[in-house]
Structure formats: structure tokens, C-alpha cells
Amino acid sequence: MFERFTDRARTVVRLAKSEADGLGHPMMGTEHLVLALLLEEGGVARTVLDGAGVTHAEIRAAIAAGDDAAALRSIGIDLDAVRTSVEQTFGPGALERAEPAERGGFLFRRSKLPTRFNNGAKKALELSLRVALSLKHNYIGTEHLLLGVLKEERGAGGRLLREHGLTYDGTVERVQAVLRDAA
């Protein structure tokens, strides 16, 4: 599938990996794809996102703040109380992420595991191909990645974009307008 990606779309995937690494996330998700789309200047997706008022700083801050904690609070789960209870039972630092053990030997020289796509990002990439085909495009550009993220309903990236007022259908219209203007 990656052979259909434009240079800009490939750059977005590389930037998404950098964003995930920079946030200390072991898996690359749709939220990292959104951050990368906001960094790739000149792409159709960036034009659409700029027009919608979505900024890299806002999205990164929302991800760093941990919107999951806010979502859990909204249904009555207090993460601080959960952490306190777990640490009382299992000891301080019980919830801290353990670093993977350093592997020795010739075949295991890497000290850090590679960042991989989570299921949402995989689905968004698959959907970007379907979106491209539905638009009768023989390539996958940044616009298709953006639409794939929005179409993948469970991903954090799509949720963050919907919070900024973007819908799939409305974004398709914006993408087509940008493509028409560029032609």
C-alpha cells in the first residue's frame, strides 16, 4: 500500500513516528498522524486543517494533557484515587511504565523497541486507501490520510478533529474544493 503514497504522505508517516517518539508513546496512533499532517506544509490536508483553525499546538497540548483522564472523570472514575489505591496495594511506582530489558548479543543491538502503528492508525491507513479509490485517485496523499483518520471513528485523532468541528462529509467537501482550486 505504501507504494501508492505520495512523497508528502510518506513524510507524514515519518513525522507521525517522530511525534509518537517525542511524546514518549510506544505506539503510533491517529493522533500522531494528525500532528504530522499539521507539520507537512503545502499538503492538501494542512490547507484544510489550517482553514478549519486546527493548530499543531492545540492538538499536541490536548494529547499531552491526556484527554482519556478527562473522559474517565466524566463517567465518575477518579484516576488519582485509582492510582492511590493501586499504590497502597502494590507499592509506590506500581503503575510506572517499565523500560524494556536491554537485550544482548549480535542480533539484539537495539536498546529501544521500534514505534509501531496501533490498531486505529492501521485502520486509518487502510481507510485512506479506500477513500482514495472512492475519489477515483490512483495515489494516497495527505488529504486521503486526513479523511482516513476522520473515517476511523474510534481513534483519538478523529475525536480531536471532531471536537474542532470537522466532520467526514464536510472535510470531503473542503478537500475537493482545495483540489479544484489547485487544478
GIPETA-V404948 format. One record per run of one state. SS is the DSSP state (alpha for helix, beta for strand, coil for the rest). FROM is the first residue (numbers start at 0). TO is the last residue. Records with the same first field share a line. If there is no record, write none. Layout:
SS = FROM-TO  FROM-TO
This chain:
coil = 0-0  5-5  22-25  28-28  39-42  51-54  65-65  74-77  90-114  117-117  134-138  140-140  151-154  163-166  182-182
alpha = 1-3  6-21  29-38  43-50  55-64  66-73  78-89  118-133  141-150  155-162  167-181
beta = 4-4  26-27  115-116  139-139
